[in-house]
């Protein structure tokens, strides 16, 4: 007795789907490639890893300096 049943797979096409699946898929793929090219993120200096490390070092140095003033 199997504990897990295998999922069934069905090849169902919509009733009113056109036969231009290949053209539609190529069109979607070309649109996606175009979107990827045009939507480049602008890299900010504040979010760069180098800036984050510098801020972390500055905070640690500040904490070290301020710990000298504790009694």
DOVOMI-412979 format. One line per 3 residues: their letters; for each residue x, y, z of N, C-alpha, C, O. Coordinates in Angstrom, 2 decimals, always signed. Example, Ala and Ser with C-alpha at 12.3 -4.5 7.8 and 13.67 -1.06 7.14 Angstrom:
as) +13.19,-5.69,+7.80,+12.30,-4.50,+7.80,+13.20,-3.30,+7.80,+14.24,-3.32,+8.46; +12.85,-2.25,+7.08,+13.67,-1.06,+7.14,+12.90,+0.03,+7.87,+13.41,+1.14,+8.04
This chain:
xxx) +0.84,-1.17,+0.00,+0.00,+0.00,+0.00,+0.89,+1.24,+0.00,+1.71,+1.43,+0.90; +0.72,+2.07,-1.01,+1.56,+3.26,-1.16,+1.03,+4.38,-0.27,-0.17,+4.64,-0.24; +1.93,+5.03,+0.42,+1.52,+6.14,+1.28,+1.30,+7.42,+0.48,+0.45,+8.24,+0.83
xxx) +2.07,+7.58,-0.59,+1.96,+8.78,-1.39,+1.48,+8.44,-2.78,+2.01,+7.54,-3.43; +0.47,+9.14,-3.22,-0.04,+8.92,-4.57,+0.70,+9.84,-5.53,+1.01,+10.99,-5.19; +0.96,+9.35,-6.71,+1.64,+10.15,-7.71,+0.64,+11.13,-8.31,-0.49,+10.77,-8.62
xxx) +1.08,+12.38,-8.46,+0.19,+13.38,-9.03,-0.08,+13.07,-10.49,+0.82,+12.68,-11.24; -1.30,+13.25,-10.88,-1.70,+13.01,-12.26,-1.40,+14.24,-13.10,-1.49,+15.37,-12.61; -1.04,+14.03,-14.34,-0.78,+15.13,-15.25,-1.76,+15.02,-16.41,-1.97,+13.95,-16.97
xxx) -2.35,+16.15,-16.75,-3.33,+16.18,-17.83,-2.86,+17.17,-18.89,-2.32,+18.23,-18.57; -3.06,+16.83,-20.11,-2.77,+17.73,-21.22,-4.08,+18.34,-21.70,-4.73,+17.82,-22.61; -4.45,+19.43,-21.07,-5.72,+20.06,-21.37,-5.47,+21.35,-22.13,-4.67,+22.18,-21.70
xxx) -6.14,+21.53,-23.24,-6.08,+22.78,-23.99,-7.41,+23.50,-23.83,-8.47,+22.88,-23.82; -7.34,+24.81,-23.69,-8.58,+25.56,-23.61,-9.42,+25.37,-24.88,-8.90,+25.11,-25.96; -10.72,+25.50,-24.72,-11.64,+25.23,-25.81,-11.46,+26.19,-26.99,-11.57,+25.79,-28.14
xxx) -11.20,+27.45,-26.69,-11.15,+28.46,-27.74,-9.74,+28.97,-27.99,-9.56,+30.10,-28.45; -8.75,+28.16,-27.69,-7.37,+28.58,-27.91,-7.02,+28.47,-29.39,-7.39,+27.51,-30.07; -6.30,+29.48,-29.86,-5.88,+29.46,-31.26,-4.70,+28.53,-31.44,-4.06,+28.14,-30.46
xxx) -4.42,+28.16,-32.67,-3.33,+27.23,-32.95,-1.98,+27.93,-33.03,-0.97,+27.27,-33.32; -1.92,+29.21,-32.77,-0.67,+29.95,-32.89,+0.11,+29.95,-31.58,+0.61,+30.99,-31.14; +0.22,+28.80,-30.95,+0.93,+28.69,-29.68,+2.41,+29.04,-29.84,+2.98,+29.73,-28.99
xxx) +3.03,+28.57,-30.92,+4.45,+28.82,-31.11,+4.72,+30.31,-31.29,+5.67,+30.85,-30.71; +3.88,+30.97,-32.09,+4.07,+32.41,-32.30,+3.82,+33.18,-31.00,+4.53,+34.14,-30.71; +2.85,+32.76,-30.25,+2.53,+33.42,-28.99,+3.68,+33.26,-27.99,+4.05,+34.21,-27.31
xxx) +4.23,+32.06,-27.93,+5.32,+31.81,-27.00,+6.56,+32.61,-27.40,+7.24,+33.15,-26.53; +6.86,+32.68,-28.68,+8.01,+33.47,-29.14,+7.78,+34.94,-28.88,+8.71,+35.67,-28.52; +6.55,+35.39,-29.06,+6.23,+36.80,-28.81,+6.39,+37.14,-27.33,+6.95,+38.18,-26.99
xxx) +5.92,+36.28,-26.47,+6.06,+36.51,-25.03,+7.52,+36.49,-24.63,+7.96,+37.30,-23.82; +8.28,+35.58,-25.21,+9.69,+35.49,-24.88,+10.45,+36.73,-25.36,+11.32,+37.23,-24.65; +10.13,+37.23,-26.53,+10.80,+38.44,-27.02,+10.41,+39.65,-26.18,+11.25,+40.52,-25.93
xxx) +9.16,+39.73,-25.75,+8.74,+40.83,-24.88,+9.46,+40.76,-23.54,+9.86,+41.79,-23.00; +9.64,+39.56,-23.01,+10.32,+39.40,-21.74,+11.79,+39.82,-21.86,+12.33,+40.49,-20.97; +12.44,+39.44,-22.96,+13.83,+39.84,-23.17,+13.95,+41.35,-23.29,+14.89,+41.95,-22.77
xxx) +13.00,+41.96,-23.97,+13.01,+43.42,-24.11,+12.82,+44.10,-22.76,+13.49,+45.10,-22.47; +11.92,+43.57,-21.93,+11.72,+44.13,-20.59,+12.97,+44.00,-19.74,+13.32,+44.92,-18.99; +13.65,+42.88,-19.84,+14.86,+42.68,-19.05,+15.94,+43.67,-19.45,+16.70,+44.14,-18.60
xxx) +16.03,+43.99,-20.73,+17.03,+44.95,-21.19,+16.71,+46.37,-20.76,+17.62,+47.12,-20.41; +15.44,+46.74,-20.77,+15.08,+48.12,-20.48,+14.96,+48.41,-19.00,+15.09,+49.56,-18.59; +14.72,+47.40,-18.16,+14.48,+47.63,-16.73,+15.75,+47.35,-15.93,+15.76,+46.49,-15.06
xxx) +16.79,+48.07,-16.21,+18.02,+47.94,-15.43,+17.89,+48.74,-14.14,+17.41,+49.88,-14.15; +18.31,+48.15,-13.05,+18.28,+48.85,-11.77,+19.46,+49.81,-11.70,+20.58,+49.48,-12.10; +19.20,+50.98,-11.19,+20.28,+51.91,-10.96,+20.93,+51.54,-9.64,+20.28,+51.49,-8.60
xxx) +22.23,+51.30,-9.71,+22.90,+50.93,-8.48,+23.18,+52.19,-7.67,+23.70,+53.18,-8.19; +22.84,+52.14,-6.44,+23.02,+53.26,-5.54,+24.28,+53.03,-4.71,+24.60,+51.90,-4.36; +24.97,+54.11,-4.38,+26.17,+54.00,-3.55,+25.80,+53.54,-2.14,+26.57,+52.85,-1.49
xxx) +24.61,+53.93,-1.69,+24.19,+53.58,-0.33,+23.91,+52.10,-0.15,+24.00,+51.58,+0.96; +23.58,+51.41,-1.22,+23.26,+49.99,-1.10,+24.40,+49.10,-1.56,+24.25,+47.88,-1.61; +25.54,+49.69,-1.89,+26.67,+48.86,-2.33,+27.28,+48.15,-1.13,+27.26,+48.69,-0.02
xxx) +27.82,+46.99,-1.33,+28.43,+46.24,-0.22,+29.61,+46.99,+0.41,+29.82,+46.91,+1.62; +30.38,+47.70,-0.40,+31.51,+48.45,+0.13,+31.04,+49.50,+1.13,+31.64,+49.67,+2.19; +29.99,+50.21,+0.78,+29.45,+51.24,+1.68,+28.95,+50.62,+2.98,+29.17,+51.17,+4.06
xxx) +28.28,+49.48,+2.88,+27.77,+48.81,+4.08,+28.90,+48.40,+5.01,+28.79,+48.55,+6.23; +30.00,+47.90,+4.46,+31.15,+47.50,+5.28,+31.77,+48.72,+5.92,+32.14,+48.68,+7.09; +31.90,+49.81,+5.18,+32.47,+51.03,+5.74,+31.62,+51.58,+6.89,+32.16,+52.03,+7.90
xxx) +30.31,+51.54,+6.73,+29.41,+52.00,+7.79,+29.55,+51.11,+9.02,+29.58,+51.60,+10.15; +29.63,+49.82,+8.81,+29.78,+48.88,+9.93,+31.09,+49.13,+10.67,+31.10,+49.13,+11.90; +32.18,+49.34,+9.96,+33.47,+49.63,+10.59,+33.40,+50.94,+11.35,+33.91,+51.04,+12.47
xxx) +32.75,+51.96,+10.77,+32.63,+53.25,+11.45,+31.83,+53.11,+12.74,+32.18,+53.73,+13.74; +30.78,+52.32,+12.73,+29.97,+52.11,+13.93,+30.79,+51.39,+15.01,+30.73,+51.75,+16.18; +31.55,+50.38,+14.60,+32.37,+49.65,+15.56,+33.45,+50.55,+16.17,+33.71,+50.48,+17.37
xxx) +34.06,+51.39,+15.35,+35.07,+52.33,+15.86,+34.42,+53.31,+16.82,+34.98,+53.61,+17.87; +33.26,+53.82,+16.47,+32.55,+54.75,+17.34,+32.20,+54.11,+18.68,+32.34,+54.73,+19.73; +31.74,+52.88,+18.65,+31.42,+52.17,+19.89,+32.67,+51.96,+20.74,+32.62,+52.06,+21.97
xxx) +33.79,+51.66,+20.10,+35.04,+51.47,+20.83,+35.49,+52.77,+21.50,+35.92,+52.77,+22.65; +35.38,+53.86,+20.76,+35.77,+55.16,+21.32,+34.85,+55.55,+22.46,+35.31,+56.02,+23.49; +33.54,+55.37,+22.29,+32.59,+55.75,+23.33,+32.67,+54.85,+24.55,+32.32,+55.28,+25.65
xxx) +33.13,+53.62,+24.37,+33.25,+52.72,+25.53,+34.37,+53.20,+26.47,+34.37,+52.83,+27.64; +35.32,+54.00,+25.99,+36.37,+54.54,+26.83,+35.86,+55.58,+27.80,+36.52,+55.86,+28.80; +34.71,+56.17,+27.54,+34.15,+57.20,+28.41,+33.26,+56.62,+29.50,+32.78,+57.36,+30.37
xx) +33.02,+55.32,+29.48,+32.18,+54.70,+30.52,+32.97,+54.60,+31.82,+34.19,+54.49,+31.81; +32.27,+54.64,+32.92,+32.94,+54.49,+34.20,+32.74,+53.12,+34.76,+33.23,+52.81,+35.84
